[in-house]
Amino acid sequence: MPDLLTQSPDFYKYVFYGVLFLAAFNVAEVFFLFYNKRKVELSEKRRTELKRLASTAIITATAPEELLPKPSDNEEFSAYSEAIASVLDSFEGEIAAKAVRLVDQLGIAAYYRRLARHRTWYKRASAIDILSSFRLPSNREFLRSALHLETVNEVKYRVIYGLSFLARGKGDILEIVAALSALPYLTAKYTEDIFYNAVRALKDRDAAGDFGAFMREVMSDGFVPVLIKRDMLTACYDASCGEGRAILHDYYLNNPEEPEILIAALKALARIGDFAFIPAALKHPDWRVRMTALNNSDACCADLRPEIRPMLRDPNYHVRMAAAMALRRSGDKGTAVLKEETASPDRFAAETAAYALTQEGR
């Protein structure tokens, strides 16, 4: 039977070497962490300085390209790109024109177009994001080509976002909608932003009517998913689409079986003080539509308490609660109704009314 390690005459020597190795490893790890920390700090300092230099040159110099050294590595390209994107977001006219010229003069657009064809998808995605931030018409055809060649959805979403800044007419909106319809639905915020960008781009070209015309064309078209139509409605309102109110009315009237569209139309119309559909919506079969109508009913010019009171007995809990809170917000008369309902033989109505009375009219 072999001897145990602890019985070996060299046991303490092994322990010593083991402890020495661990101590050396820990010291090396600390030095490595400090080295990397310092490296990151120097890199960030360099990026900040390059961004400051580029921004200052664009804003103050007549020919900023003569003052800026051409970028040679990813860090320099990234710093210049951030500076240019920031200037384009903040300035118009001559300063913005100088920033746009730099994108080509310093080879920035060409660099990121090459990177957008990288075999690693997240590098392609990053390059597309940067190209999109410039919002340059010269990138439009490149992005359209990238959309057709791309195989990774995560990158496609970014390409579509970039194209939304460059919309020129109904054809571009159709292309965006077709691309979105072919992909898994992402989020309402993403899709709303896409169409908001498109409306703003069309307005800049005095072509905002194209968006409204397109929306009317697809109003009853099954090709466009309901959720995308819903988000188009919200974006149309947020971007102050010229035909916004009329389009919202038409979509509400022409989509009685689509709760998502009805809800979006009700919310948008309420925000501009149009409550024409609230009374009818209180009777809609879908509880979500009824709840949306209740949430906006207290601002309506008509006295809807007689219609709302029976909704304290609605089969849906959320509708009952929304009805009680609508009455609570409607002032003394609504509070009086709630007090009467606390004695209701319907337990749900009584409990909901009692709860609403404890709230501060929210």
Order of alpha helices (4+ residues) and beta strands (2+ residues): alpha-alpha-alpha-alpha-alpha-alpha-alpha-alpha-alpha-alpha-alpha-alpha-alpha-alpha-alpha-alpha-alpha-alpha-alpha
